[in-house]
Amino acid sequence: MFVLAVAAYFLLACLLSWLVLFPAGREFLLQALAGAGQRLHHGLGRIARRQGEGVVKIQQAGNESLRGVIAFVRRHYLLCMGGMLLVAVPPLVAVLSGNKLMLGDFEPTTREVNAQIAQILAGEQLVPPPALPPLTFATVELEQERPMLVSASRDWALMNPAYAQRLLLAFKIMKETHGYDMAILEGYRSPERQNTLAALGSSVTNAAAFQSWHQYGLAADCAFLRNGKIVISEKDPWAMRGYELYGQVAESLGLTWGGRWKMMDFGHTELRVAGVMKRPNS
């Protein structure tokens, strides 16, 4: 009996703590009470229509039961008060030990969402920009900075839709807020191409096939457009400032920016999705 009493006390204390400290508990209790009230009302209505005087007897029985409970509480009020106090101790301690009624991790967020991000979350679909002429990516400077760039894929349709929308939003913010036009250098990358680039050395990439988010359409390398030409060099102060802004924008959209890596890749962003790849290299 003692063990059962302790278990019952523990369960009651947990239930009361849940109702007091967690908004979900309070909401559940209110919904349950509202639902019980509606069911009781409808039930009494059906009984009234079917049995007439039987309803009066049920109500009388209920009133007698209530009077019996009240009488019991009056006779044993010290025992009842002690039991209520024991059950209320855990939640009272939790409430009095802090200055908030609600646990921190369960507070509703009041942080404002960026209006442009909210549009994406609401379903606005951004459209990829027109494709640039292939010769735009065939300059000597670009070949030195990005080997085999001419043959890279810049097809937005091959990229993961969720990542593509965030990247397009980053392009939009960079243009409208900071005045930078951006272009994608490479999006999806086949496993064969990844191995070929890895064979060129660590200065190009450290990732072999399926060790890069490019293989999953969740990464892209991007640069800036100035006067119709791709500007990729980090030695250009204008471009370097653009990369810094691009990193801030990308991270605000939940993307990982390559500018923070030991082997910095300022034009690279990726969307890391749990369960897709065991080794999150790029």
Secondary structure, DSSP 8 states (H G I E B T S, - for coil): -HHHHHHHHHHHHHHHHHHHH-HHHHHHHHHHHHHHHHHHHHHHHHHHHHHTHHHHHHHHHHHHHHHHHHHHHHHTHHHHHHHHHHHHHHHHHHHHTSS-SS-GGGS-------HHHHHHHTT----------GGGG--HHHHHHSTTGGG----GGGS-HHHHHHHHHHHHHHHHHH--EEEEEE----HHHHHHHHTT-TTT-S--TTSBGGGGT-EEEEEEEETTEEE--TTSHHHHHHHHHHHHHHHHTT-EEGGGSSS--TTEEE---TTT-SS-B-
